[in-house]
């Protein structure tokens, strides 16, 4: 059954690519906007998907919604555009690159943190100098983060140019899982992880991948279960399911639009 899942995903990727949706006017832009909405919504952003698109396309804010939520969305989108350019240049992973991505994500919402070890600025992609935990889960000690990130980048770069086919998706999932478990920043780790996941796909000219906000609980459960059982296949399967869901919806949407008759109405 697991092999069938990967075969089905491979076929969906091929079907999606055959439609050449990126050649349609503004398709990729609106796809990225939708991914940004889901990613920020997972982190608690109050904007609707329509409000997100209006903000990014027309710079019109949603009345009564927090300024921070608007800034979060705009920063995430700009960070997305930035990694797309870097993927085109075939830039390899490095601690500096990861800090640049997080700095873009946190540009207008990050703050300076004062600790006994010194100050660090979340808006500049500074690595954390304090212990963090989420939902009773403790992440690696701050003093281990620099070394862990170096090892992470080395491991990714070893595979980056050698993967092909469905292994590209598996690497994207591995990058997401390992990065978010290092949790190198005080904030924006989830958004940065999802961007790095899509960076792998952009690097290899693959369709983008969306983690759906309505599947947030299953998403967190998959991350936790992967760690508990020390089995990367768990998060890989979750990622594949999300990828298949996204591609199938996009293919279906395109087919319905293609077959829809236009009717003049007055």
Secondary structure, DSSP 8 states (H G I E B T S, - for coil): -HHHHHHHHHHHHHHHHHTTGGGSTTHHHHHHHHHHHHHHHHTT----HHHHHHHHHH----TTS-HHHHHHHHHHHHHHHHHHHHHHTT----HHHHHHHHHHHTTTT--EEEETTEEEEGGGT----S--EETTEE---HHHHHHHHHHHHHHHHHHHTT--TTHHHHHHHHHHHHHHHH--SSS-HHHHHHHHHHHHHHHTT-------GGGHHHHHHHHHHHHHHT-HHHHHHHHHHHHHHHHHHHHHHHHHHHH-------
